[in-house]
Amino acid sequence: MAVKITVEEEQMTARLAGEIDHHAAQQLREEIDSRAQQCRPQRLVLDFARVEFMDSSGIGLVLGRYRLMEELGGQLIVTGLPRHLRKVMRVAGIESLPIQLRGGEDE
C-alpha cells in the first residue's frame, strides 16, 4: 500500500494505492495522522481511485480519519471510490455520517 500526501492551502489530500488490509491500514493511519496533526487542514481528502482491494480495515481507516478531522474542526471527504468500494462504505453505514462520499470514474 502506498500513499502520496499533498497539502494545498486548507486541504490535505492522501492518494491511496494498492490494497488496504490490517497491516497497510496501520501504516496509513500513522502517516496520515502525523501529517494532519502537523498541518491541521480544514479538509482531508482520502482518494481511493487507485485502491484495488479493501477489507474492514479500510472502513476503520475512514472512521478514524473522520474522528481526527472532527477533533481538528475540519471535514473528511472520501473520493475516487470505485462502485464496489462505495457499496462497502454504504453497507458499513459510512454515508450516515457527515462524510462526503464521491464516486470514481465508473459512475
TORMAR-51187 format. One line per 8 residues: their letters; for each residue z, x, y of N, C-alpha, C, O. Coordinates in steps of 0.05 Angstrom, whole numbers. Layout:
a) Z:X:Y:Z:X:Y:Z:X:Y:Z:X:Y | ...
This chain:
mavkitve) 0:17:-24:0:0:0:0:18:25:16:37:27 | -18:11:43:-19:26:68:-15:7:91:-20:-17:89 | -4:18:113:-1:3:137:-9:20:161:-2:44:162 | -24:8:179:-31:21:204:-19:5:226:-25:-19:229 | -2:17:242:12:3:263:1:12:290:-1:36:296 | -6:-8:306:-14:-2:334:3:-19:353:12:-41:346 | 7:-8:377:22:-22:397:5:-23:422:-4:-2:432 | 1:-47:432:-14:-51:457:1:-71:474:5:-94:467
eeqmtarl) 10:-61:497:26:-77:516:50:-90:502:68:-76:492 | 50:-116:500:73:-131:488:69:-137:459:85:-152:447 | 49:-127:446:42:-134:419:41:-110:400:29:-89:407 | 54:-113:377:53:-93:356:38:-105:333:45:-127:324 | 18:-91:322:2:-101:300:5:-83:276:2:-58:279 | 12:-94:253:14:-79:228:-9:-89:210:-8:-111:200 | -28:-71:206:-51:-78:189:-45:-68:161:-43:-44:156 | -41:-87:143:-34:-81:116:-58:-79:98:-78:-92:103
ageidhha) -57:-62:78:-80:-59:59:-70:-52:32:-50:-37:28 | -83:-63:11:-76:-57:-16:-60:-79:-29:-65:-103:-25 | -39:-72:-44:-23:-91:-59:6:-91:-48:17:-69:-43 | 18:-114:-46:46:-116:-37:62:-125:-61:61:-148:-69 | 77:-107:-72:96:-113:-93:124:-103:-84:127:-96:-60 | 144:-104:-101:171:-97:-93:173:-69:-80:185:-66:-59 | 161:-50:-93:162:-22:-84:148:-19:-57:159:-8:-38 | 124:-30:-55:109:-28:-30:122:-43:-7:123:-33:16
aqqlreei) 133:-66:-13:146:-82:8:170:-67:21:174:-69:45 | 185:-53:5:208:-38:15:198:-17:35:210:-15:57 | 178:-3:29:167:18:47:156:5:72:160:15:94 | 142:-17:69:131:-31:92:153:-41:111:151:-38:135 | 174:-53:99:196:-63:115:208:-40:133:212:-43:157 | 213:-18:120:225:5:134:207:14:157:217:19:179 | 182:17:152:163:28:172:159:8:195:160:15:218 | 155:-18:188:150:-38:209:176:-42:225:174:-43:250
dsraqqcr) 199:-44:212:224:-49:226:231:-26:245:239:-31:267 | 227:-2:235:234:21:252:217:21:277:227:25:299 | 191:17:274:173:17:298:179:-7:316:179:-4:341 | 185:-30:305:191:-54:321:217:-50:337:219:-58:360 | 237:-37:324:262:-32:338:258:-13:362:271:-15:382 | 239:6:358:233:25:380:219:12:403:226:16:426 | 198:-4:397:181:-14:419:188:-43:428:180:-51:449 | 204:-57:412:214:-84:418:191:-102:429:192:-111:452
pqrlvldf) 171:-107:413:148:-123:422:154:-153:426:173:-163:414 | 139:-166:442:141:-195:445:128:-209:422:137:-231:414 | 107:-197:410:93:-208:388:90:-186:366:83:-163:372 | 95:-194:342:90:-177:319:68:-191:302:72:-213:293 | 46:-178:299:24:-189:283:23:-174:256:20:-149:256 | 25:-189:234:21:-178:208:-7:-186:199:-12:-210:195 | -24:-167:196:-52:-172:189:-56:-167:159:-55:-145:150 | -61:-189:144:-64:-188:115:-93:-187:106:-99:-190:83
arvefmds) -112:-182:125:-141:-183:118:-149:-164:95:-167:-171:80 | -135:-142:92:-142:-123:71:-122:-122:48:-123:-103:32 | -105:-142:46:-86:-144:24:-101:-157:0:-111:-179:2 | -100:-143:-23:-114:-152:-47:-97:-169:-65:-106:-187:-79 | -71:-163:-65:-52:-176:-83:-25:-177:-69:-17:-158:-55 | -10:-198:-74:17:-200:-63:34:-217:-82:25:-239:-91 | 58:-207:-89:76:-224:-105:97:-235:-85:93:-235:-61 | 120:-245:-96:140:-257:-79:152:-237:-59:164:-246:-39
sgiglvlg) 149:-212:-63:158:-192:-44:144:-194:-18:155:-188:3 | 119:-203:-18:104:-208:7:116:-230:23:117:-229:48 | 126:-251:10:140:-273:23:165:-262:37:171:-269:60 | 180:-246:22:204:-234:33:198:-216:57:213:-216:76 | 175:-202:55:167:-185:78:163:-202:103:172:-195:124 | 149:-224:100:143:-242:122:169:-254:133:174:-254:157 | 186:-264:115:211:-277:124:229:-257:139:242:-264:159 | 231:-233:128:248:-213:141:238:-205:169:254:-200:187
ryrlmeel) 211:-203:172:200:-196:198:203:-220:217:206:-216:241 | 203:-244:207:209:-268:223:237:-266:234:241:-271:258 | 256:-260:217:284:-257:226:287:-234:247:301:-237:266 | 273:-212:242:274:-189:260:263:-198:288:276:-192:308 | 241:-212:288:230:-220:314:247:-241:328:248:-242:352 | 261:-258:312:280:-276:325:302:-260:339:309:-267:361 | 312:-240:326:333:-223:338:323:-209:363:338:-205:382 | 298:-201:363:286:-187:386:276:-206:407:268:-197:429
ggqlivtg) 278:-232:402:269:-252:421:239:-254:422:227:-262:443 | 225:-247:401:196:-247:400:185:-267:380:199:-284:369 | 159:-265:375:145:-283:358:130:-268:336:121:-245:340 | 129:-280:312:114:-269:290:88:-284:286:88:-309:286 | 66:-269:283:40:-281:277:30:-268:251:30:-243:249 | 22:-284:232:11:-274:207:-18:-282:207:-25:-305:209 | -36:-262:206:-64:-266:209:-80:-253:186:-70:-237:170 | -106:-261:185:-124:-249:165:-118:-258:136:-125:-244:117
lprhlrkv) -104:-280:133:-96:-289:106:-120:-300:91:-132:-320:99 | -127:-288:69:-147:-300:51:-136:-326:41:-112:-331:40 | -154:-343:33:-146:-370:24:-124:-370:3:-105:-385:5 | -126:-352:-17:-106:-352:-39:-78:-344:-28:-58:-354:-38 | -77:-325:-9:-51:-317:2:-40:-338:21:-15:-342:22 | -57:-352:35:-48:-374:53:-35:-396:36:-16:-408:44 | -47:-401:13:-36:-421:-5:-8:-413:-14:10:-430:-15 | -4:-388:-22:22:-378:-30:42:-381:-7:65:-390:-12
mrvagies) 34:-375:17:52:-378:40:60:-407:44:83:-413:50 | 41:-425:41:47:-454:45:66:-464:23:84:-478:29 | 61:-456:-2:78:-465:-24:106:-455:-20:125:-468:-27 | 109:-431:-8:135:-419:-3:149:-432:21:173:-427:26 | 135:-449:36:147:-463:58:146:-447:84:159:-454:104 | 131:-426:85:129:-409:109:119:-425:133:127:-421:156 | 100:-444:128:89:-459:150:108:-478:163:103:-488:185 | 131:-482:151:152:-499:163:168:-484:185:182:-496:200
lpiqlrgg) 164:-458:186:177:-441:206:159:-438:230:135:-442:227 | 170:-431:253:152:-427:276:138:-400:274:141:-382:292 | 122:-397:253:106:-373:249:76:-382:250:69:-401:236 | 60:-369:266:32:-376:266:18:-364:242:19:-339:238 | 6:-380:225:-9:-371:202:-39:-374:209:-48:-396:214 | -53:-352:208:-82:-353:215:-97:-343:191:-91:-323:178 | -119:-357:184:-135:-351:161:-152:-326:166:-154:-315:188 | -165:-319:144:-184:-296:145:-212:-306:149:-216:-328:157
ede) -231:-288:142:-259:-294:146:-269:-315:127:-291:-326:131 | -255:-321:106:-264:-340:86:-259:-369:94:-261:-387:77 | -251:-374:119:-245:-401:128:-270:-418:129:-270:-441:137
